[in-house]
Amino acid sequence: MTAINFVSPQEAVKVIKSGDRVHLSGVAVTPHSLIKPMVERGRNGELKNVTIQHIHIEGDVEFANPEFEGVFNSEQFFVGGNLRKQTQAGYACYIPVFLSETQKLIREGYLKVNVALIMCSVPDKHGFVSLGTSVDATLAALQNADTVIALVNPNVPRAWGDAIIPTSAIDIFVEDDSPLYCHDMGALSEMDQAIGKNVAELIDDGACLQMGIGGIPNAVLAQLGNHKDLGVHTEMFADGILPLVEKGVVNGRKKKTDPGKMVASFLMGSQKLYDFVDDNPMVAMMDVAHTNNVHVIRRNHKVTAINSALAVDITGQVCADSIGTKHYSGVGGQIDFIRGAGHSKGGKPIIALPSVTNKGLSKITPTLIEGSGVVSTRANMHWVVTEYGAVNLYGKTLQERARLMTSIAHPDHREMLDKAAFDRFGSHYRFVQS
């Protein structure tokens, strides 16, 4: 293996020029040791009109603050909590795109990448490093960037799959020992547990799971201890899956693609999760072009895709990215997996959400708020789950859907929803059986 010459972060980011587009690796491996000196160059007047591109990054996002308008422009494929305020105020931009196609924007030249800032593991004896917890669109970025700068960090797990890249793919190396960002599991609320129970009852033995992070996915996983032969093919997983692996419930035996492998594109969790992934051949960290490809997803049987929403109207239209015109998150991989699960033999696309907001407003609505984005159309909908039950909208008329959606709404809002459905569909609605 050729010896690696390391430079300081300040020296490394000198390659960035005004007008460049810079891609950041994200989530747990957000490269802040390179972001900070880049921001300092902007503060000192050395840079202007630099576009910073990423999916979701953790930690401080100073470059999106008003003082850097005209210096840095944040273009994100998903709006995280740390950039929500700046995005809604117009200081950061959002690119609507299916997660599966984030890499396509880069590979097909829609978004030119001049510099990729990434974080990776230390090189092995063969001269390879691992992208660790985030492959997603970062692999496409480093493959197409003019210059790749890597933080070589011993805290990055040596994940397998598409995460493994040769050191020859990297142009500039910087030593770093920053801890990875962690997200520990919180306590499950009664609401989470009720929704989790209703979702878990829909999951068959031998199912292939897609889930995210948070209370509802963790509550679902906590209910699956007596299941058998579950698989994982997902864009991400977190700590909630680990007890099921330890018990042998998750083993991937029934998977048709990547059998025996837990497939994901990025991870976010505790140090225990990162230790689990390290040098573990059971885990394949893959390009988002593979994990979120509908044709790949559908090959597995009984794909059970569990996603959430900000609101669902009585006909099954799902808003998951905005509250009215204010962007809150993003399209993400919801449609990729809703479609993939819908085409899977025995598959179950599921939207799971609390029946009300923290302020008691119904998340099941007569119509979506004006300006809201429809992430999943009513034609995509199968199962919708709240703490009050689970209903299957697939093959149902609009009137039947309204009946079903009202039945799992919070009791305080059912009369309102029923009246709205009657006003919309007329007297025939009263004779429709759900």
C-alpha positions, 0 to 999 in steps of 0.5 A: 500500500502506498504511503498516505500524506496527510495535510491539515484541514485548513490546507485541504479546503484551499482547493475549494474555489468560488462558484464550486459545488461541494458535496458533504457526506452526512448523518453520523459521518458529517465532516465538520472538521472540513466544514469549519475551515471552509466556513472560515474561508467564507467568513474571511472573504475568500469564497463566494457563491459556493453551493453546499450539497447534501442529503441530511447532515448532523450538527451545526449548519452555520453556513446556512445562516443569513450572514453567509448569504451570497457566500454559501448556498445550501441545497439539500435533498432532505430537510433536517431539523437543524436546517428547517428554520433556515429553509423555511426562511429562505436561506437554504434550498430544498431539491425535491427528489426520490432518495433513489435518484439523488445519485442519478442527479450526480451521475447523469450530470444534473448536479456537477460536483467539484469537491466531495468532503467525506469521512472514512475509516482508516485504510486496511492492509490492502489499501481500502477504506470504508465509507462506514455509516453513509454510502447513500449518494456519497459514493456517486459524489466521490466517483464524479467529483473533480477532487475528493477530500477525506477525513480518515477517522478511526471511529468510522466502522469498516462497513462492507458492501459498496462502502469499501473504496480504494484509497486511490479514489481519494485525492487529499487526506486529513487525519481526524478522530472526531466521535461519530454523531449518535442518536440514542433510543428514547423511551417509547410513549404510550402512543408509540406502543399502541401504533407499534402493536397495530403495525406489528400485527400486520407483519408476517413471518419471513417478511423483509422490513424497511423502517426508519428511526424514531419512536414508531419504528422502535415500537414496532420492532419491540413487538417482533420478538416471537417472529421468525426469519425476518429480513432487512432491506431498507434505506436505514436502520437503527438500534431497535433492530439489534435485539432481533438480530441477537435473538436470531429473529432477523436472519435474512434467510427468506430474502431473494436479493442479498440473502442473509444480509442486512442491507442499508444505505445509511445508519444513525444510532448509538455507538453500539450500532456502529460497533455492530456494523464494524467488520460485520459481513452480515451488514451490506452498506450499499449505494442508494441506487441499489437500496431504493431501487423499486425493481430490487426491492420488489424481488424480495417477498413480503416486503413490509415498508413502514413509513410515516406522514405529517397528514393523510386526507380521507382519500389517502393522499399522504403529505410527508414533506411540508406543512402547507407551503413550509417544507418540513422534511422531504420526499426521501425514500417513501415512494421508493419503498411504497412502490417496491412493497406494493409490487412485492409478492405478499408485500405491505406498504404501511403509513403509520402515524399518530391520529393527532398532532401535539396540539390535538389537531387531527392528522387525518384531514378532509383535505390537505392544507393548501400548499401541502406536498403530496408525497404518496398519491392516493393510488399508492395507498394500502395500509394506514395505521394509527393508535386506533387501528389499521385499515387497508385502502387498496381497491377501495372507492373514495367513499369507502376510504373516507369511512375507513380513515374516519374509523382510525381517526381520534374520536374527537374528530370523527364527527367532523370527518364524517360530515366533511365526507358527506358534504363532499360525496353526497347522500350516497356516502351514508349507504357506503359500507367500509 
